[in-house]
Each structure stands twice: as C-alpha cells, then as structure tokens.
Amino acid sequence: MIRLLCILALLTLSACKEELTQDTSPLPLTVEAVGHFCQMNVFEHDGPKAQAHLGGLPQMPLFFSQVRDVVAYIRLPEQSHEVLAIWVNDMGAQGATWTDPGTTNWITAEAAHFVVGSRIMGGMGTPEIVPFADVTKANAFVAKNGGQVMRLTEIPDAAVLAPVIFDGDSNDADFEERLRKLARTSGD
C-alpha cells in the first residue's frame, strides 16, 4: 500500500513538473505587437525584429523593434524574470526584406549569425544587428554593407549599450531645424 502511494505521489509530481514547463515557441508578429522599449507598433519600423520569452509569463513575450534592443535587454542587470528564449527574424529567409522582415521566420538567437557594425540603420534610426540562419547569407550581407559576422555571445556590449552619437550629417541638421521651428511656434 505504501509502495502504491509512493508511486502515485511520484506520478503526481511528474505531472506537476510537466505543467510547469513553459511553451517558448515564437509567436507570429501581429499588429498588436508593441516594442518593449519604445512602446510603438513594431510594424512602424523597418528591419529585423525580436521576441524574448520570460519565465512565468507564458505566451506573453516581449517584442523588440530592433534586434539590437533585445541584445541590450538581456545584458541589462535590472531583469526581474529569467529569459527562457530569444527569437529573431532570419533576414536570409525567403521573402524577408528590410521593410518586411517577415512575421513567422524566427530563428533562435543562439543559432543566429549576426552582422554587427554594418552601415545599415535599424528601424529606430540606430545601428542594427542583423540576424541570419545561414552564415553564407550573413557573409554576403557583410560584403555589400560592411560589418562583421558574430555569434550572440561575441557581440560586444558597446554595440548595444553605448549611446548613439549622431555625426552632424544633413539629417541631424534637418532635425535640429525642425526643433527650432517648433520652439518658435510653441511660444506664440
């Protein structure tokens, strides 16, 4: 009898353990997806996207408007939940473009080959880290746009945590002029 009770207890514990396993499968991007840092719809920004699944928050991943942002997120010390999985758009997938990176072409961040330091800017106007499943496609991107191919653990903190310094090009001057006009008109 005691043996039967022990077996039942073990079966109950194993069933509970199965219930605790959290599904970290990637979710398709939808119009409801909002970037964690910017709180803007991810479709408003060009370039690859990311999602991070956190422990205790099943099927409620954090979405990121840029891959650079998810890499910064996992390196910040303030995290309150364990990061269980990170998914990024495969920019080498069939049909993936900078303006339409795809909604279901996810690869794990650990398996991705990232192009770091290319001249292509992400959707938030900052340097982007561009993920590829196929290293050959990542190298082809580098040949066209510059940068280096790295794995997730090789990406330097400076590539994601350092402030972005604008170089005073015409876009910066235009932005400054628009700010001046706003300041003059708001005081009227």
Beta strands, then each sheet from edge to edge (+ up, - down):
strand 1: 50-54
strand 2: 62-64
strand 3: 83-89
strand 4: 106-108
strand 5: 113-116
strand 6: 130-132
strand 7: 148-150
sheet 1: 2+ 1- 3+ 4-
sheet 2: 6+ 5- 7+
end
